[in-house]
Amino acid sequence: MNTITISKKITKGEELIVVSRKEYENLLRAWLSTERLTKKEAHAVKSGLRQIENGNFFTSKQVKHALGI
């Protein structure tokens, strides 16, 4: 098996994942076939992500505890 080292300067410290062209094309096809979000849905997703970033969320453990599960 061959090993290739990619400089962190190229990836700017980001993780790099290598997949075969066939797998990439399958992933791309699946992504392109997904439904697009409406503006209202996209706004809700962005709002939710902001809340998560700000730490404004409950874990599943907290919800289960609150529900007595």
N, CA, C and O atoms as a CHARMM CRD file, in Angstrom:
* protein
*
  276
    1    1 MET  N      0.84200  -1.17000   0.00000 PROA 1      0.00000
    2    1 MET  CA     0.00000   0.00000   0.00000 PROA 1      0.00000
    3    1 MET  C      0.89100   1.23800   0.00000 PROA 1      0.00000
    4    1 MET  O      1.85500   1.33200   0.75900 PROA 1      0.00000
    5    2 ASN  N      0.54600   2.18100  -0.86600 PROA 2      0.00000
    6    2 ASN  CA     1.29400   3.42900  -0.95100 PROA 2      0.00000
    7    2 ASN  C      0.76900   4.43200   0.06500 PROA 2      0.00000
    8    2 ASN  O     -0.41800   4.43500   0.39100 PROA 2      0.00000
    9    3 THR  N      1.64900   5.27000   0.55400 PROA 3      0.00000
   10    3 THR  CA     1.27200   6.31100   1.50100 PROA 3      0.00000
   11    3 THR  C      1.62100   7.65400   0.91500 PROA 3      0.00000
   12    3 THR  O      2.70900   7.85300   0.37400 PROA 3      0.00000
   13    4 ILE  N      0.67400   8.58400   1.02900 PROA 4      0.00000
   14    4 ILE  CA     0.89600   9.94400   0.54600 PROA 4      0.00000
   15    4 ILE  C      0.69600  10.88400   1.72200 PROA 4      0.00000
   16    4 ILE  O     -0.27700  10.75700   2.46500 PROA 4      0.00000
   17    5 THR  N      1.60200  11.81400   1.89000 PROA 5      0.00000
   18    5 THR  CA     1.46900  12.80300   2.94700 PROA 5      0.00000
   19    5 THR  C      1.11200  14.13700   2.31700 PROA 5      0.00000
   20    5 THR  O      1.81800  14.63300   1.43900 PROA 5      0.00000
   21    6 ILE  N      0.00500  14.71500   2.77700 PROA 6      0.00000
   22    6 ILE  CA    -0.44300  16.01500   2.28400 PROA 6      0.00000
   23    6 ILE  C     -0.07100  17.06100   3.33500 PROA 6      0.00000
   24    6 ILE  O     -0.41600  16.91700   4.50700 PROA 6      0.00000
   25    7 SER  N      0.61400  18.08700   2.92300 PROA 7      0.00000
   26    7 SER  CA     1.03400  19.15300   3.83500 PROA 7      0.00000
   27    7 SER  C     -0.17200  19.83700   4.45800 PROA 7      0.00000
   28    7 SER  O     -1.17600  20.07500   3.78700 PROA 7      0.00000
   29    8 LYS  N     -0.06900  20.15300   5.74700 PROA 8      0.00000
   30    8 LYS  CA    -1.15200  20.86800   6.42400 PROA 8      0.00000
   31    8 LYS  C     -1.32800  22.26300   5.84200 PROA 8      0.00000
   32    8 LYS  O     -2.38700  22.87200   5.99700 PROA 8      0.00000
   33    9 LYS  N     -0.29100  22.77300   5.17000 PROA 9      0.00000
   34    9 LYS  CA    -0.41100  24.07300   4.52300 PROA 9      0.00000
   35    9 LYS  C     -1.44400  24.01000   3.40000 PROA 9      0.00000
   36    9 LYS  O     -2.17000  24.97500   3.16200 PROA 9      0.00000
   37   10 ILE  N     -1.50400  22.87700   2.71600 PROA 10     0.00000
   38   10 ILE  CA    -2.44800  22.70900   1.61300 PROA 10     0.00000
   39   10 ILE  C     -3.86800  22.56000   2.14500 PROA 10     0.00000
   40   10 ILE  O     -4.80200  23.16800   1.62200 PROA 10     0.00000
   41   11 THR  N     -4.02500  21.74800   3.18900 PROA 11     0.00000
   42   11 THR  CA    -5.35900  21.50600   3.73900 PROA 11     0.00000
   43   11 THR  C     -5.74900  22.54400   4.77800 PROA 11     0.00000
   44   11 THR  O     -6.86300  22.51200   5.30100 PROA 11     0.00000
   45   12 LYS  N     -4.84500  23.46000   5.08100 PROA 12     0.00000
   46   12 LYS  CA    -5.07000  24.52200   6.06900 PROA 12     0.00000
   47   12 LYS  C     -5.53800  23.94500   7.39800 PROA 12     0.00000
   48   12 LYS  O     -6.41200  24.50600   8.06000 PROA 12     0.00000
   49   13 GLY  N     -4.94600  22.81800   7.77600 PROA 13     0.00000
   50   13 GLY  CA    -5.24800  22.19700   9.05800 PROA 13     0.00000
   51   13 GLY  C     -6.51900  21.37700   9.07300 PROA 13     0.00000
   52   13 GLY  O     -6.83800  20.75600  10.08700 PROA 13     0.00000
   53   14 GLU  N     -7.25700  21.36000   7.96600 PROA 14     0.00000
   54   14 GLU  CA    -8.49500  20.59200   7.88700 PROA 14     0.00000
   55   14 GLU  C     -8.17900  19.12800   7.62600 PROA 14     0.00000
   56   14 GLU  O     -7.15300  18.78800   7.03800 PROA 14     0.00000
   57   15 GLU  N     -9.09200  18.26600   8.08100 PROA 15     0.00000
   58   15 GLU  CA    -8.92900  16.85000   7.79300 PROA 15     0.00000
   59   15 GLU  C     -9.19200  16.61300   6.31500 PROA 15     0.00000
   60   15 GLU  O    -10.00400  17.30700   5.70100 PROA 15     0.00000
   61   16 LEU  N     -8.51600  15.65000   5.75800 PROA 16     0.00000
   62   16 LEU  CA    -8.66000  15.32800   4.34700 PROA 16     0.00000
   63   16 LEU  C     -9.07800  13.87300   4.23500 PROA 16     0.00000
   64   16 LEU  O     -8.47300  12.99400   4.84900 PROA 16     0.00000
   65   17 ILE  N    -10.11800  13.62300   3.44600 PROA 17     0.00000
   66   17 ILE  CA   -10.59500  12.26200   3.24500 PROA 17     0.00000
   67   17 ILE  C    -10.43900  11.92300   1.76900 PROA 17     0.00000
   68   17 ILE  O    -10.82300  12.70600   0.90000 PROA 17     0.00000
   69   18 VAL  N     -9.87900  10.76200   1.49200 PROA 18     0.00000
   70   18 VAL  CA    -9.67200  10.32500   0.12000 PROA 18     0.00000
   71   18 VAL  C    -10.63200   9.18200  -0.16300 PROA 18     0.00000
   72   18 VAL  O    -10.66600   8.19100   0.56700 PROA 18     0.00000
   73   19 VAL  N    -11.41200   9.32800  -1.23000 PROA 19     0.00000
   74   19 VAL  CA   -12.32700   8.26700  -1.65800 PROA 19     0.00000
   75   19 VAL  C    -12.11900   8.02000  -3.14000 PROA 19     0.00000
   76   19 VAL  O    -11.57900   8.86200  -3.85700 PROA 19     0.00000
   77   20 SER  N    -12.55300   6.86100  -3.58200 PROA 20     0.00000
   78   20 SER  CA   -12.42600   6.53800  -5.00600 PROA 20     0.00000
   79   20 SER  C    -13.37800   7.41300  -5.81900 PROA 20     0.00000
   80   20 SER  O    -14.36200   7.93200  -5.29300 PROA 20     0.00000
   81   21 ARG  N    -13.07600   7.56900  -7.09100 PROA 21     0.00000
   82   21 ARG  CA   -13.93800   8.37300  -7.96200 PROA 21     0.00000
   83   21 ARG  C    -15.35000   7.80100  -7.98100 PROA 21     0.00000
   84   21 ARG  O    -16.32300   8.55400  -7.97800 PROA 21     0.00000
   85   22 LYS  N    -15.47000   6.48300  -8.00000 PROA 22     0.00000
   86   22 LYS  CA   -16.78700   5.84800  -8.02400 PROA 22     0.00000
   87   22 LYS  C    -17.59000   6.22300  -6.77300 PROA 22     0.00000
   88   22 LYS  O    -18.76700   6.57100  -6.86600 PROA 22     0.00000
   89   23 GLU  N    -16.95100   6.15200  -5.61300 PROA 23     0.00000
   90   23 GLU  CA   -17.62500   6.51100  -4.36900 PROA 23     0.00000
   91   23 GLU  C    -17.97600   7.99700  -4.36000 PROA 23     0.00000
   92   23 GLU  O    -19.06300   8.37500  -3.92200 PROA 23     0.00000
   93   24 TYR  N    -17.06500   8.83700  -4.83900 PROA 24     0.00000
   94   24 TYR  CA   -17.32200  10.27200  -4.92500 PROA 24     0.00000
   95   24 TYR  C    -18.53400  10.54400  -5.81800 PROA 24     0.00000
   96   24 TYR  O    -19.40400  11.33600  -5.45600 PROA 24     0.00000
   97   25 GLU  N    -18.59300   9.90100  -6.96300 PROA 25     0.00000
   98   25 GLU  CA   -19.71600  10.09400  -7.88100 PROA 25     0.00000
   99   25 GLU  C    -21.01700   9.61700  -7.26100 PROA 25     0.00000
  100   25 GLU  O    -22.05900  10.24300  -7.45900 PROA 25     0.00000
  101   26 ASN  N    -20.97800   8.51300  -6.51100 PROA 26     0.00000
  102   26 ASN  CA   -22.17900   8.03200  -5.82000 PROA 26     0.00000
  103   26 ASN  C    -22.63700   9.05100  -4.77700 PROA 26     0.00000
  104   26 ASN  O    -23.82700   9.35000  -4.67700 PROA 26     0.00000
  105   27 LEU  N    -21.68600   9.58600  -3.99700 PROA 27     0.00000
  106   27 LEU  CA   -22.01900  10.59500  -2.99300 PROA 27     0.00000
  107   27 LEU  C    -22.57800  11.85500  -3.64400 PROA 27     0.00000
  108   27 LEU  O    -23.56200  12.42000  -3.16600 PROA 27     0.00000
  109   28 LEU  N    -21.96300  12.28900  -4.71600 PROA 28     0.00000
  110   28 LEU  CA   -22.41100  13.48000  -5.42900 PROA 28     0.00000
  111   28 LEU  C    -23.81200  13.27800  -5.99000 PROA 28     0.00000
  112   28 LEU  O    -24.65900  14.16500  -5.88300 PROA 28     0.00000
  113   29 ARG  N    -24.05800  12.12400  -6.58500 PROA 29     0.00000
  114   29 ARG  CA   -25.37300  11.81500  -7.14600 PROA 29     0.00000
  115   29 ARG  C    -26.43800  11.82800  -6.03800 PROA 29     0.00000
  116   29 ARG  O    -27.52900  12.37000  -6.22100 PROA 29     0.00000
  117   30 ALA  N    -26.11100  11.23200  -4.90100 PROA 30     0.00000
  118   30 ALA  CA   -27.05300  11.21000  -3.77600 PROA 30     0.00000
  119   30 ALA  C    -27.31700  12.62400  -3.27100 PROA 30     0.00000
  120   30 ALA  O    -28.45800  12.97800  -2.97200 PROA 30     0.00000
  121   31 TRP  N    -26.26500  13.42900  -3.17800 PROA 31     0.00000
  122   31 TRP  CA   -26.41900  14.79400  -2.70300 PROA 31     0.00000
  123   31 TRP  C    -27.27700  15.61200  -3.66400 PROA 31     0.00000
  124   31 TRP  O    -28.13900  16.37500  -3.22800 PROA 31     0.00000
  125   32 LEU  N    -27.05200  15.46000  -4.95800 PROA 32     0.00000
  126   32 LEU  CA   -27.79800  16.23200  -5.94500 PROA 32     0.00000
  127   32 LEU  C    -29.26000  15.81000  -6.02700 PROA 32     0.00000
  128   32 LEU  O    -30.10900  16.59300  -6.45200 PROA 32     0.00000
  129   33 SER  N    -29.55600  14.58100  -5.62200 PROA 33     0.00000
  130   33 SER  CA   -30.92700  14.09600  -5.71500 PROA 33     0.00000
  131   33 SER  C    -31.76900  14.45800  -4.49400 PROA 33     0.00000
  132   33 SER  O    -32.97200  14.19700  -4.46900 PROA 33     0.00000
  133   34 THR  N    -31.14300  15.05500  -3.48700 PROA 34     0.00000
  134   34 THR  CA   -31.89200  15.42200  -2.28900 PROA 34     0.00000
  135   34 THR  C    -32.76100  16.64400  -2.56200 PROA 34     0.00000
  136   34 THR  O    -32.47200  17.44300  -3.45300 PROA 34     0.00000
  137   35 GLU  N    -33.80600  16.77000  -1.79600 PROA 35     0.00000
  138   35 GLU  CA   -34.69500  17.91300  -1.95000 PROA 35     0.00000
  139   35 GLU  C    -34.02700  19.18000  -1.43000 PROA 35     0.00000
  140   35 GLU  O    -33.24200  19.13900  -0.48200 PROA 35     0.00000
  141   36 ARG  N    -34.34200  20.27200  -2.04500 PROA 36     0.00000
  142   36 ARG  CA   -33.82900  21.56900  -1.60700 PROA 36     0.00000
  143   36 ARG  C    -34.72900  22.09100  -0.48900 PROA 36     0.00000
  144   36 ARG  O    -35.93400  21.83800  -0.47800 PROA 36     0.00000
  145   37 LEU  N    -34.13800  22.80900   0.43400 PROA 37     0.00000
  146   37 LEU  CA   -34.91100  23.38800   1.51800 PROA 37     0.00000
  147   37 LEU  C    -35.62300  24.65000   1.04100 PROA 37     0.00000
  148   37 LEU  O    -35.11100  25.38700   0.19800 PROA 37     0.00000
  149   38 THR  N    -36.80400  24.88600   1.58900 PROA 38     0.00000
  150   38 THR  CA   -37.46600  26.15600   1.33300 PROA 38     0.00000
  151   38 THR  C    -36.71400  27.22800   2.11600 PROA 38     0.00000
  152   38 THR  O    -35.89700  26.90900   2.98000 PROA 38     0.00000
  153   39 LYS  N    -36.98600  28.49000   1.81800 PROA 39     0.00000
  154   39 LYS  CA   -36.32800  29.57500   2.55200 PROA 39     0.00000
  155   39 LYS  C    -36.66000  29.48700   4.03900 PROA 39     0.00000
  156   39 LYS  O    -35.79800  29.72400   4.88600 PROA 39     0.00000
  157   40 LYS  N    -37.90400  29.14900   4.35400 PROA 40     0.00000
  158   40 LYS  CA   -38.32100  29.03500   5.75000 PROA 40     0.00000
  159   40 LYS  C    -37.56600  27.90200   6.44500 PROA 40     0.00000
  160   40 LYS  O    -37.12200  28.05700   7.58200 PROA 40     0.00000
  161   41 GLU  N    -37.42200  26.76700   5.76300 PROA 41     0.00000
  162   41 GLU  CA   -36.69900  25.62700   6.33400 PROA 41     0.00000
  163   41 GLU  C    -35.22300  25.95600   6.51900 PROA 41     0.00000
  164   41 GLU  O    -34.63500  25.64300   7.55400 PROA 41     0.00000
  165   42 ALA  N    -34.62500  26.59200   5.50500 PROA 42     0.00000
  166   42 ALA  CA   -33.20300  26.96700   5.59300 PROA 42     0.00000
  167   42 ALA  C    -32.98400  27.93300   6.75300 PROA 42     0.00000
  168   42 ALA  O    -31.98500  27.83000   7.46500 PROA 42     0.00000
  169   43 HSD  N    -33.90800  28.86800   6.94500 PROA 43     0.00000
  170   43 HSD  CA   -33.80200  29.81700   8.06100 PROA 43     0.00000
  171   43 HSD  C    -33.88100  29.07100   9.39200 PROA 43     0.00000
  172   43 HSD  O    -33.12800  29.37300  10.31900 PROA 43     0.00000
  173   44 ALA  N    -34.79200  28.09600   9.49000 PROA 44     0.00000
  174   44 ALA  CA   -34.94100  27.32400  10.72200 PROA 44     0.00000
  175   44 ALA  C    -33.67600  26.52800  11.02900 PROA 44     0.00000
  176   44 ALA  O    -33.25600  26.44300  12.18300 PROA 44     0.00000
  177   45 VAL  N    -33.07100  25.94900   9.99900 PROA 45     0.00000
  178   45 VAL  CA   -31.83700  25.18000  10.18600 PROA 45     0.00000
  179   45 VAL  C    -30.71900  26.10800  10.65300 PROA 45     0.00000
  180   45 VAL  O    -30.00500  25.78400  11.60200 PROA 45     0.00000
  181   46 LYS  N    -30.56000  27.24900  10.00100 PROA 46     0.00000
  182   46 LYS  CA   -29.51400  28.20600  10.40100 PROA 46     0.00000
  183   46 LYS  C    -29.72400  28.68400  11.82900 PROA 46     0.00000
  184   46 LYS  O    -28.77200  28.82100  12.59700 PROA 46     0.00000
  185   47 SER  N    -30.97800  28.93600  12.17400 PROA 47     0.00000
  186   47 SER  CA   -31.29800  29.38300  13.52700 PROA 47     0.00000
  187   47 SER  C    -30.93500  28.29700  14.54000 PROA 47     0.00000
  188   47 SER  O    -30.35400  28.58400  15.58700 PROA 47     0.00000
  189   48 GLY  N    -31.27700  27.07000  14.22500 PROA 48     0.00000
  190   48 GLY  CA   -30.94700  25.95100  15.11100 PROA 48     0.00000
  191   48 GLY  C    -29.44900  25.77000  15.28100 PROA 48     0.00000
  192   48 GLY  O    -28.97700  25.51400  16.38900 PROA 48     0.00000
  193   49 LEU  N    -28.70300  25.89900  14.20400 PROA 49     0.00000
  194   49 LEU  CA   -27.24900  25.76500  14.27900 PROA 49     0.00000
  195   49 LEU  C    -26.63900  26.88100  15.13300 PROA 49     0.00000
  196   49 LEU  O    -25.69300  26.64600  15.88400 PROA 49     0.00000
  197   50 ARG  N    -27.18800  28.10300  15.01400 PROA 50     0.00000
  198   50 ARG  CA   -26.70900  29.21100  15.84800 PROA 50     0.00000
  199   50 ARG  C    -26.97500  28.91400  17.32700 PROA 50     0.00000
  200   50 ARG  O    -26.13300  29.18000  18.18500 PROA 50     0.00000
  201   51 GLN  N    -28.15700  28.35900  17.60900 PROA 51     0.00000
  202   51 GLN  CA   -28.49000  28.01900  18.99100 PROA 51     0.00000
  203   51 GLN  C    -27.52100  26.97600  19.53700 PROA 51     0.00000
  204   51 GLN  O    -27.07700  27.07300  20.68100 PROA 51     0.00000
  205   52 ILE  N    -27.19800  25.98700  18.72300 PROA 52     0.00000
  206   52 ILE  CA   -26.24800  24.95200  19.14900 PROA 52     0.00000
  207   52 ILE  C    -24.87900  25.57400  19.40500 PROA 52     0.00000
  208   52 ILE  O    -24.24200  25.28100  20.41600 PROA 52     0.00000
  209   53 GLU  N    -24.42500  26.42900  18.49100 PROA 53     0.00000
  210   53 GLU  CA   -23.12900  27.09000  18.66300 PROA 53     0.00000
  211   53 GLU  C    -23.08000  27.89900  19.95200 PROA 53     0.00000
  212   53 GLU  O    -22.03000  27.99800  20.58600 PROA 53     0.00000
  213   54 ASN  N    -24.21900  28.48000  20.34200 PROA 54     0.00000
  214   54 ASN  CA   -24.29500  29.29500  21.55100 PROA 54     0.00000
  215   54 ASN  C    -24.54600  28.45500  22.79700 PROA 54     0.00000
  216   54 ASN  O    -24.65900  28.99300  23.89800 PROA 54     0.00000
  217   55 GLY  N    -24.63200  27.13800  22.62700 PROA 55     0.00000
  218   55 GLY  CA   -24.83800  26.25300  23.76600 PROA 55     0.00000
  219   55 GLY  C    -26.27700  26.21400  24.25500 PROA 55     0.00000
  220   55 GLY  O    -26.54800  25.74100  25.35800 PROA 55     0.00000
  221   56 ASN  N    -27.19200  26.70500  23.44800 PROA 56     0.00000
  222   56 ASN  CA   -28.60100  26.77000  23.81900 PROA 56     0.00000
  223   56 ASN  C    -29.33600  25.53200  23.28800 PROA 56     0.00000
  224   56 ASN  O    -30.04700  25.60300  22.28500 PROA 56     0.00000
  225   57 PHE  N    -29.15500  24.39600  23.97700 PROA 57     0.00000
  226   57 PHE  CA   -29.79500  23.15000  23.56600 PROA 57     0.00000
  227   57 PHE  C    -29.84800  22.20500  24.75200 PROA 57     0.00000
  228   57 PHE  O    -29.19100  22.42800  25.76900 PROA 57     0.00000
  229   58 PHE  N    -30.62700  21.15800  24.61700 PROA 58     0.00000
  230   58 PHE  CA   -30.71800  20.11000  25.62100 PROA 58     0.00000
  231   58 PHE  C    -30.16100  18.82300  25.03000 PROA 58     0.00000
  232   58 PHE  O    -30.40200  18.52300  23.86100 PROA 58     0.00000
  233   59 THR  N    -29.42700  18.06800  25.81600 PROA 59     0.00000
  234   59 THR  CA   -28.93700  16.76800  25.35600 PROA 59     0.00000
  235   59 THR  C    -30.07400  15.76300  25.46900 PROA 59     0.00000
  236   59 THR  O    -31.05000  16.00200  26.17900 PROA 59     0.00000
  237   60 SER  N    -29.95000  14.65900  24.77900 PROA 60     0.00000
  238   60 SER  CA   -30.98400  13.61900  24.86200 PROA 60     0.00000
  239   60 SER  C    -31.08800  13.11000  26.29400 PROA 60     0.00000
  240   60 SER  O    -32.17800  12.76300  26.75000 PROA 60     0.00000
  241   61 LYS  N    -29.97800  13.06300  26.99700 PROA 61     0.00000
  242   61 LYS  CA   -29.98900  12.62300  28.38700 PROA 61     0.00000
  243   61 LYS  C    -30.82000  13.58000  29.24400 PROA 61     0.00000
  244   61 LYS  O    -31.58900  13.13600  30.09600 PROA 61     0.00000
  245   62 GLN  N    -30.67000  14.88600  29.02400 PROA 62     0.00000
  246   62 GLN  CA   -31.43700  15.86700  29.77300 PROA 62     0.00000
  247   62 GLN  C    -32.93400  15.76200  29.47300 PROA 62     0.00000
  248   62 GLN  O    -33.76600  15.88300  30.37200 PROA 62     0.00000
  249   63 VAL  N    -33.26400  15.53600  28.20700 PROA 63     0.00000
  250   63 VAL  CA   -34.67500  15.40500  27.82100 PROA 63     0.00000
  251   63 VAL  C    -35.27500  14.15200  28.45700 PROA 63     0.00000
  252   63 VAL  O    -36.37700  14.19400  29.00300 PROA 63     0.00000
  253   64 LYS  N    -34.54400  13.03500  28.38400 PROA 64     0.00000
  254   64 LYS  CA   -35.03600  11.79700  28.99000 PROA 64     0.00000
  255   64 LYS  C    -35.25600  11.98800  30.49200 PROA 64     0.00000
  256   64 LYS  O    -36.25500  11.51800  31.03800 PROA 64     0.00000
  257   65 HSD  N    -34.33800  12.66700  31.15100 PROA 65     0.00000
  258   65 HSD  CA   -34.46300  12.91200  32.58500 PROA 65     0.00000
  259   65 HSD  C    -35.70600  13.75000  32.88100 PROA 65     0.00000
  260   65 HSD  O    -36.46900  13.44600  33.79800 PROA 65     0.00000
  261   66 ALA  N    -35.89700  14.80400  32.09400 PROA 66     0.00000
  262   66 ALA  CA   -37.04500  15.69500  32.30200 PROA 66     0.00000
  263   66 ALA  C    -38.37000  14.95200  32.06900 PROA 66     0.00000
  264   66 ALA  O    -39.37700  15.24300  32.71600 PROA 66     0.00000
  265   67 LEU  N    -38.35200  13.99100  31.13800 PROA 67     0.00000
  266   67 LEU  CA   -39.56500  13.21800  30.84900 PROA 67     0.00000
  267   67 LEU  C    -39.72100  12.01600  31.75700 PROA 67     0.00000
  268   67 LEU  O    -40.73900  11.32600  31.71300 PROA 67     0.00000
  269   68 GLY  N    -38.71200  11.76400  32.58300 PROA 68     0.00000
  270   68 GLY  CA   -38.77500  10.62100  33.47500 PROA 68     0.00000
  271   68 GLY  C    -38.59900   9.29400  32.77200 PROA 68     0.00000
  272   68 GLY  O    -39.12400   8.27200  33.21400 PROA 68     0.00000
  273   69 ILE  N    -37.87300   9.31100  31.69800 PROA 69     0.00000
  274   69 ILE  CA   -37.63900   8.08600  30.91200 PROA 69     0.00000
  275   69 ILE  C    -36.34200   7.43400  31.35500 PROA 69     0.00000
  276   69 ILE  O    -35.96000   6.39300  30.82100 PROA 69     0.00000
